[in-house]
Amino acid sequence: MRDKLSLLRIITEKALKEWSLKHARAKVSLAKWVRVVKLSRWNTLVDIRATFPSADQISVGSGRSVIIFNIAGNQFRLVCAVHFRTKMVFALKFMTHSEYDKMSWKNEL
């Protein structure tokens, strides 16, 4: 049986639901991402990539690192801060692939 304390918690699922309403093509993929993440036990970027091989870690304007997840067959990007110690995944930004490519969003985080 899994130790509940070691499972990941997503902050905030409400934002994910709002994004899936705004971008209907991403709804099923976002819901699947939530299910997978909630059952994951990530301690490093290597663990994330074992679950989501295309996940990338990049630095943003604040100097902090975020993880980028491809959603809905690479049509969308989900930007998250993953805090391994506290087992929390913060959903920060959701955008289309073309919005992501502009890179102006990096200065917002």
PEBEL-V310530 format. One record per residue. OMEGA is omega as a letter, one per 30 degrees, with the letter a starting at -180 (none if undefined). Layout:
# PEBEL-V310530
OMEGA / OMEGA
This chain:
# PEBEL-V310530
a / l / a / a / a / l / a / l / a / l / f / l / l / l / l / l / l / l / a / l / l / a / a / a / a / a / a / a / l / l / l / l / l / a / a / a / a / a / a / l / a / l / a / l / l / l / l / a / l / l / a / a / a / a / l / l / l / l / l / a / a / a / l / l / l / l / l / l / l / a / l / l / l / l / a / l / l / a / a / l / a / l / a / a / a / l / l / l / a / l / a / a / l / a / l / l / a / l / l / a / l / l / l / l / a / a / l / a / none
